[in-house]
Amino acid sequence: MDYVAALVPPVVMAVFFIGVVRVIVKTQGGAAKAKEDAAVDAALARVEGGREAPAAEA
């Protein structure tokens, strides 16, 4: 019975990992893709804008 106790945690983790990967793959694209891309682009623009301002002052 020790082998069952040794195998259960990796099997449970593998099942959850496969589930997470499936959710990630299913949620790629679709109707919300443009909105998500716009949000990422806006966040990147804010970060890039923040980096350039201190360099221009110095």
Secondary structure, DSSP 8 states (H G I E B T S, - for coil): -HHHHHHHHHHHHHHHHHHHHHHHHHHSSSTTHHHHHHHHHHHHHHHHHHHHHHHHH-
